[in-house]
Amino acid sequence: MVNPWRGEVKLVLDGRPQIMKLTLGALAELETTLQSGSLVDLVKRFETGDFTGRDVLALTVAGLRGGGWTGQGENLLTSEIEGGLIAASQAAAQLLVVAFAPAEPAS
C-alpha cells in the first residue's frame, strides 16, 4: 500500500504497481542525471508546466529506484505505463509534492 506521508507515489509499470519514493540516494541520482539546475529549478518547471519529457523520465527513474526498482532508464523506453504520458507526468509531479511536504502533524 502506498503511503503519501512517507513520500510514496504509485505508478503502474507493465501491469505491475510500483512504489516511487525520492530517497536521498534517489535525489542525488536525479541531480546527476539532470546535470544542470537544481531540484528547486525542477520543482519550478513542474509548477509552471514548463517541464520536459527528460524531466519526467529522470524523476520517474529516480522515484522508482528510491522505491526499490532495479531497472534503468532505458527500460522505461519499452515499458507500458498505465495511463501513458499524462499519468507518468502526474505521478512525477505528485512525487515532488509528497517528497517535500511537511511531515504528518503529531497527534
C-alpha atoms as one frame of an Amber mdcrd trajectory, in Angstrom:
protein
   0.000   0.000   0.000   1.268   3.473  -0.899   1.801   5.878   1.987   1.974
   9.546   0.890   3.101  10.545   4.407   6.272   8.562   3.685   6.692  10.305
   0.328   5.372   7.394  -1.723   3.525   7.511  -5.058   2.199   4.570  -7.092
   2.944   4.059 -10.777   1.722   1.006 -12.704   4.533  -0.210 -14.916   3.942
  -3.130 -17.289   0.780  -4.006 -15.370   2.557  -4.153 -12.001   2.143  -1.448
  -9.350   5.436   0.121  -8.347   6.146   2.437  -5.435   8.109   5.577  -6.200
   9.917   7.484  -3.462  12.598  10.159  -3.506  15.186   8.900  -1.056  18.403
  10.834  -0.508  20.210   8.489  -2.898  17.448   8.883  -5.495  17.702  12.680
  -5.197  21.465  12.535  -5.701  20.976  10.324  -8.769  18.354  12.748 -10.064
  20.700  15.726  -9.704  23.426  13.826 -11.560  21.035  12.842 -14.341  19.717
  16.384 -14.819  23.289  17.771 -14.992  22.042  21.358 -14.820  19.955  23.397
 -12.470  18.867  22.429  -9.021  15.980  20.485  -7.549  14.321  23.849  -6.916
  14.567  24.558 -10.667  12.963  21.184 -11.361  10.108  21.916  -8.947   9.571
  25.309 -10.597   9.393  23.700 -14.035   6.672  21.333 -12.805   4.788  24.157
 -11.064   4.735  26.241 -14.241   4.122  23.328 -16.622   7.447  24.019 -18.325
   8.878  20.533 -17.687  10.272  18.308 -20.415   9.942  14.630 -21.179  13.518
  14.290 -19.946  12.438  15.811 -16.601   9.572  13.310 -16.313  11.839  10.391
 -17.249  14.610  11.394 -14.830  12.182  11.979 -11.971  10.322   8.733 -12.663
  13.523   6.675 -12.762  14.806   8.295  -9.552  11.488   7.706  -7.799  11.265
   4.095  -8.939  14.846   3.437  -7.838  14.094   5.050  -4.464  11.162   2.649
  -4.188  13.406  -0.364  -4.802  13.105  -0.820  -8.582  16.344  -2.123 -10.078
  15.743  -1.165 -13.696  17.430   1.504 -15.778  16.028   4.495 -17.625  16.342
   2.561 -20.885  13.861   0.009 -19.530  11.155   2.670 -19.438  11.537   3.309
 -23.162   9.805  -0.003 -23.875   7.668  -0.279 -20.735   3.956   0.362 -20.683
   2.951   2.969 -18.124  -0.710   2.678 -17.221  -2.317   5.968 -18.185   0.539
   6.892 -20.511   2.417  10.163 -20.522  -0.267  12.016 -18.588  -0.208   9.504
 -15.720   3.610   9.478 -15.684   3.710  13.288 -15.576   1.104  13.417 -12.813
   2.936  10.772 -10.784   6.234  12.646 -11.201   4.639  15.918 -10.081   2.949
  14.186  -7.123   6.291  12.654  -6.190   7.771  16.137  -5.823   4.777  17.266
  -3.743   4.916  14.391  -1.260   8.717  14.360  -1.084   8.895  17.956   0.045
   5.645  18.243   2.005   5.856  18.787   5.757   5.773  15.651   7.866   2.472
  14.389   9.226   1.409  16.517  12.191   1.877  14.918  15.597  -1.340  13.897
  17.355
